[in-house]
Every structure is written in structure tokens, then in C-alpha cells.
Amino acid sequence: MENLNQTPSIKEEIILLSEETDRNYWAKRLGVSSEALKSAVRATRCITLTQIVAYLNKQKQKTVCID
């Protein structure tokens, strides 16, 4: 019998913004402002670290191309 409920080998990190200390931690860790982090979560409609990092990287690339 196959195990259909396989768990991923890497646990996905979740970005929680409900507490100011959490927002500040993630903003500092990702090198962005708290407002930029909140905007990224709103834009992606996602709270997983990989999705937020991908979005922020795409935004940085757009900024570099414009400059």
C-alpha cells in the first residue's frame, strides 16, 4: 500500500504579520521595510517564505531594470 500523505522533506516557513515583533523580524531577515513586507503578502496573497522571497526578488529586478 502506498503512502499517499507524503510530507515534504523541507518544512515551509510561514511569515506571520499579526505581531509587530514578527513583522520586524521578517522585514529585517529579508532586508526590506515592514511596509514592503506587508505589500508583498498582499500582492502574493500568500504567507510562505518561498513565495514572498520570489516576489521580493522580482520587485528588486524590476527596480534595477528601471534605474
Secondary structure, 3 states (H helix, E strand, C coil): CCCCCCCCCCCCCECCCCCHHHHHHHHHHHCCCHHHHHHHHHHHCCCEHHHHHHHHHHHHHHHHHHC
